[in-house]
Amino acid sequence: MKIQDHYDWIVIGSHPAGLLSASLVARLGLSVLILPFAQHFGLYSGSNGELIDTESNYLVGLAHGKVGKVEGLISSCLSRVGILPAEKDLIDAETPTPQVLTPSVRLSMVQSDQLSYELQRELGKANAKQLGLVNALKHTEADYLAFWLNLPKRLTLSSNRKPSSVEPMTLKHLQTKLSNNLKLEDATLVNWSSRKKFVSELSSNGVDFKEIACGLWHGVTSGVNSNPTLFDLLHVLSLSRTGASYRGGMTAYREFLINIARRLGAHIPLKTECRRIFVEKGRFIGVQVNNRGNIIAAGGGILGCSLSKAQQRVSYNGRTWLRRRKKAPAATGWKFTIALTVHSEAIPNGLKPRSVWQEEGAPALEMEIVDPATYSGSESTQSEEKLIYLRTVLPFTKKSLETGYQRLIAGRMVRQAMEIIPFLEFHVVRIFPDFRTGVSENRASFGVVGDHPDKQDKSEKAEKSDKSDTSEDGARDDSEPDELKSFYGFGTLEAVPDNLLVYQGKALGSGTGVDSLFSASEDAYPELGNLGPTVAALEAVAWVAHRSGLAGPFV
């Protein structure tokens, strides 16, 4: 299909929320163009059998209402665009909320009736009751879930073109109502009703709830919050009821969304990339692509990439752009992943497919256990090997790009995994990217080449692994290929791919400061975790629907 001179909606980038907006807009009968923009760093399959997925396979809002889950916002959108039964089967609604591991607690975020037992087992009956978490969730969870599921209704105009009267209209209004209800309900819920009570202030008989709370926050949102308020934590834990994964990971999920958009008539030209974004008098007017000289005009557009990268390619006319443009949020970290291929028997019973290790003063360590067969489309779970993805968030600093620093962090991640999974060192088949330096003795210090534990105690292992065969600047002293440097050799912070970036707190929202150009990437609503980009995308679709004389995003 030949590229047209004008489209009603242009998606710039490959964030899943932006791709979802393409299907929603195409379903309204409007013309849509999808253009790649910046590199995303997802599933990698090497020539020697290496496999690594740098993205967590867990999306809040993807569950479709089975197995103790409730339908989420993303699932509702997919139902509207006509997801096929076979495609729906690729969504694993049984994916549990990540298990949280701390030095003293192993907690699974299960349904409310089972959660009470979990807390009593780990904290003690008296502490669990005093904590009040189960009771607080019972009084807030349903309202939060209904609020987000009703977002499309709130964005839909009534017959007289007035805003919808669905209540509550904003999250702030809902939270005010819930806070007042909690205060009236039970004296034990006062802590959970306050917007100024932080998890660090809540402890009972020596039980520190902060580690558990931060682990839960990271497990649900894939973001970082070192000290959330108890009230905000309730919101995040409520959203976890709608979490699910997609078979094959987020790279496969992107392909799935592209196929739906194509089926609905969106134009996805091959080998075509957005080169310039044109803004005139503060309004987005179109783009230029690599194989076409003329501007492709647009009625509106959405960024499936970070605002900071998009702003580098903006050509503007007039000073309105300079006055209105929003300052691009600064990333606070980026996701760093190491993949272990292990024998299947290494995985102990009771360890969930996703877990988060959290301890005071250290970043969260996420562990995701995957059957390699899922990437080939096979449903077999009898593979002789499993993949363990170890993920953490590195600070967004130049030091985090140094190979020596990454090697140190990777060593600590693997050693922590060995603390969690007994005898893991005897079952490791491959590490990718392999951060261990040249000599076999140093490899043995990680216990992955047949060393018996009696030959080295843990302190000796730790000491040897921290003394890598590198110079002070992180350069290797041997001639072996440096997989770590090749895989994560971004060079500059600006080169870190968008889908690895982590933002914290309130940031951009769906607006970019440019009329008719919206954002649906991780910098949109980081306070909502990975649901934030979908919320921003729906707000953008509602805008283009209203502009086209339609009532809302689902009409």
Buried (B, 14 or more C-beta within 10 A) or exposed (E): EEBEEEBBBBBBBBBBBBBBBBBBBBBBEBBBBBBBBBBBBBBBEEEEEBBBBBBBBBBBBBBBEEEEBBBBBBBBBBEBBEBEEEBBEBBBBEBBBBBBBBEEBBBBBBEEEEBBEBBBEBBBEEBBBBBBBBBBBBBBBEBBBEBBBBBBEBBBBEEEEEEBEBEBEEBEEBBEBBBEBBBEBBEBBEBBBBEEBBBBBBEBEEBBBBBBBBBBBBBBBBBBBBEBBBBBBBBBBBBBBBBBBBBBBBBBBBEBBBBBBBEBBBBBBEEBEBBEBBBBEBBBBBBBBEEBEEBBBBBBBBBBBBBBBBBEBBBBEEEBBEEBBBEBBEBBBBBBBBBBBBBBEBBEEEBBBBBBBBBEEEBBBBBBBBBBBBBEEEEEEEBEBBBBBBBBBBBBEEEBBBBBBBBBBBBBBBBBBBEBBEEBBBBBBBBBBBBBBBEEEBBBBBBBBEBEEEEBEEEEBBEBBEEBBBEEEBEBEEEEEBBBBEBBEBEEBEEBBBBBBBBBEEBBBBBBBBBBBBBBBBBBBBBBBBBBBBBBBBBBBBBBBBEBEBBBBBE
